Amino acid sequence: MRDSPSRLTTSQNYSTMPEMSDDRPGVQETPPVAAFFDLDKTVIAKSSVLAFSRQFFTEGLLDTRTLLRSAVTQLSFARSAADADHVERLRRHITTMCQGWDVSEVNRIVAETLDDVVRPLVYSGAVDLIDAHRQKGHAVALVSASGQEMVEPIGVMLGVDHVRASRMHITDGHYTGDLDFYCYGEQKAAAILQIAQEHGYDLDLCYAYSDSVTDLPMLEVVGRPTVVNPDKHLRRHAEDNGWPILDFDREPDPSFATAPALAAAVALGIGAAVGCGVGIRLTRPRRTATASVGLHL
């Protein structure tokens, strides 16, 4: 029996962090504030499921042909701006690929390997930023197009308060290839609005972080957007609008061997039901963050 997921911690000296508003009880009377984070390429260095390609192939969920097709799809996606057409092609590829997968088998694979595949991917700069928000009494949320069953344990690891993610339809314990909810684009903004309504967050005072221009609805629904590792279109939009820009170091950490860029980008609905009982003890990779525009948190 594994321990419950342990949170990532940071040794960042916050005397060097940007000035932050303080929302802790008793410090000042303000509406509650939340920080909303995209996951892939914002908090972690790649697709949250990309590193599982080897495991899914080894366990027979992916055959060689599908693996190679997935590699081409993901590499094309990774090297291009994540516009709506690219994302839609990736979505169709993923849902088709996952159709018929046994959910319990995916659960087992992800539960057994989550620690090893996630630990090297987490940006320490993102951990520092999440901890900075938490220290100031802000709630933290992950809002991701990846599957909720994978995003939720990562959320536990990061110590976040809320998770919203995509959900694939399941019948008789198998993925049907259909989506119950696709947490992408305008739906991400809708998910943030729902969280804010449920918990009384003032969105004008809230923060959002993402890397992709497809997340403009998410960024624009809050009063304090920041772009992280932005694609060229989002970077241009941020520069035009005076938004803060964070660039986390993308060099691979030398302390681990990265999985090949095989790209079974199965971020929708897989890694299902990895919740309680999955032990996660993570040491953060040495990734740093630099801001080209000052943040005021």
Buried (B, 14 or more C-beta within 10 A) or exposed (E): EBEEBEBBEBEBEEEEBEEBBBBEEEEEEEEBBBBBBBBBBBBBBBBBBBBBBBBBBEBEBBEEEBBEBBBEBBBEBBEEBBEEEBBEEBBEBBBEBBEEBBBEBBBEBBBBBBBEBBBBBBBBBBBBBBBBBBBBBBBBBBBBBBBBBBBBBBBBBBBBBBBBBBBBBBEEEBBBBEBEBBBBBEBBBBBBEEBBEEEEBBBEBBBBBBBBBBBBBBBEBBEBBBBBBBBEBBBEBBBEEEBBBBBBBEEBBEEBEEBEEBBBBBBBBBBBBBBEEBEBEBBBBEBEBEBEBEBEB
